[in-house]
Amino acid sequence: MSSIADRIAALFRIKANKALDRAEDPRDVLDHSYVQQQELLQKVRRGVADVATSRKRVDLQVHRLRQSAEKLEGQAQQALSVGREDLAREALTRRTAVNSQLAELQVRQASLQADEEKLSLAAQRLQAKVESFRSQKETIKATYTAAEAQTRITEAVTGISEEMGDVGMAVQRAQDRTDQLQARAGALDELIASGVLEDATLPAGRDDIQAELEAATASASGGVEAELTRLRARLPASATGPAVEAGGAREAPPERSEQGKTS
């Protein structure tokens, strides 16, 4: 059970890391790290300033104690010159206490001086590291920006290529469809011309024989006279005289019906 829980937790960590990688910008991370380093450098500099201030205060106390010790020594000498040995003893006693304090302050002064030097050296080293990081940061940011721009251009070009491929396929499909429609139209024209299909645009009552007759008449207008001569030759001899005149057929008078003859 614990192994399954561990695997689920690892899966969630992987998903979270991927989400963070997509969300965060490395340039922002670098800028944030640079700001943190600057803040750390400022803290070190403030520490150096605080130590230097403490040392200055100790220096002033040391200077005052030295002045006090010199003054007490002068007072003791002056007391002895006037015969006041008691005052001279008191002055020397106080000078001993001052010298004791002075010795302690000098130790403190030396310690603060060493701390100040160490912090100053650390601040200088940190300053050099911050400057080096800043240069490296700007280089990485410029490289990342260039890579990001190149990636966008490549993606755009790839998208255009894919789109042009789709357009080419669409053009090819349109061309194939056009060829099919043209072939179908040609086949229909051939079927209409051969009489298999009727042309719905023609007037009612027209048939294939009439269409053939019209086609023959339009293609060979001189064949009409030849056909008439052939038809005249097939008529009886009695009908050719009155019915034909001036090279043409004239309508014969109607025959009388059987009923008229009877009457």
Buried (B, 14 or more C-beta within 10 A) or exposed (E): EEEEEEEEEEEEEEEEEEEEEEEEEBBEEBEEEBEEBBEEBEEBBEBBEEBBEBBEBBBEBBEEBBEBBEBBBEBBEEBBEEEBEEBBEBBBEBBEEBBEBBEEBBEBBEBBBEBBEEBBEBBEEBBEEBEEBBEEBEEEBEEBEEEEEEEEEEEEEEEEEEEEEEEEEEEEEEEEEEEEEEEEEEEEEEEBEEEEEEEEEEEEEEEEEEBEEEEEEEEEEEEEEEEBEEEEEEEEEEEEEEBBEEEEBEEEEEEEEEEEEEE
